Amino acid sequence: MKEAVETVNKLPFTLEEYENRLNAVRENMARQSIDILLVNDPVELNYILGYRSFGYDALPWQCLIITHTGNPIVITRKLQSAAYKNQTCVKEILFYGDNDDPLKLTTDTLRKLGTSQKIVAIPFNTKYITPYHMSCLEKELYDVANIVDGTNVISECRLIKSKQEIKYIEEAAHMTNVVMSNVTKKLQKLPSEKEIATVVIHDLLKMGSEHPGGLNPLIGIGERSAYGHPTFEDHRAKPQDVIFLEFSGCVNRYFSPVMRTLSAGEPTDLAKRLEEGSKYAVNKVIENTYPGMTAEQVAEVCNKALAEAGVIEYSHVRTGYSVGIGFTSWRDGISIKEGEKTVLKENMVFHILPYLTDFKTGVAVSEMIVVEANGARKITDIPQEILVIE
């Protein structure tokens, strides 16, 4: 069923900004000779339309169809249509009932738009399109000239943030700063992971953060600090245990995460050594990042600093990644690592995270930065030290 939609004023950005984003996506489609683009990722639906619902995880299928002319068309479950009508700038919605076939509705709609000898882009590297979805689409779109990978068509446009996007990220950073700076003052001497999570989530929400979503917060006590993205559980700290902590405030689905290490009393010598190395590396990156560098060159700055600090053997992860909109994750497109040739430009935003571990202890001092004309500006502001729980 098709429904016309009146534009509402419950959007985090101006209609002009959404129009500019759509135009940029269409320009990228033209450069890649793409006639029709299918969009499924909730982050990209947010970017183009203002979509901000967790309903994407309760759907068999939804997508946005973008062509070079005309209004983009949303295809979604009927239950989700109210969210689109009242929280996005979309003008055309097609919805299906729970007994309908959403992929048939999609392919029928594409045929009406004209698919003969067209290039259709579908994101291949996404969890929102399954092999089943692809097989159905490929079977029905037999008249297209080619189906190509559309994974990066929108993500490339998202890398450079507008002034308003940076403002939201800075507001999220303020929440992160305040909550992280004060967390140890609200914990008993030997806290559990759940107790730490309670303080973090309560204080973020009290400051006005939206639903944190995804992996937020990440907490690992003792050897669990080295697990990599541990879920917070009932584990309780013992004296001198390090505690890995990463979280972010959320403003209009924009994030500003940070990593710090807590310690239950006096930290161990290894924890101090790793913390000093991580701190040295993150500050070297901030001091030596400029527009015009490649992401790979930024990673080289970090690795050189880690070597100078004598801790390079404890580094097993990338230097960082771009950050922006988030639902299940706040990661936003590219990694700062060896082989990544993306050129840094003004108003790109990154999380720099020289995480160090011997796989029994995990320590990190991370920071959020925005690339500006004359270098990188740090937008998180938390003591760069192990935060001791007295």
Secondary structure, 3 states (H helix, E strand, C coil): CEEECCCCCCCCCCHHHHHHHHHHHHHHHHHCCCCEEEECCHHHHHHHHCCCCHHHHHCCCCEEEECCCCCCEEEEEHHHHHHHHHHCCCCEEEEECCCCCHHHHHHHHHHHHCCCCCEEEECCCCCCCCHHHHHHHHHHCCCCCEEEECCHHHHHHHCECCHHHHHHHHHHHHHHHHHHHHHHHHCCCCCEHHHHHHHHHHHHHHCCCCCCCCCCCEEEEHHHHHCCCCCCCCCECCCCCEEEEEECCEECCEECCEEEEEEECCCCHHHHHHHHHHHHHHHHHHHCCCCCCEHHHHHHHHHHHHHHCCCHHHECCCCEEEECECCCCCEEEEEECCCCCCECCCCEEEEECCCEECCCCEECCCEEEEEECCEEEECCCCCCCCEEEC
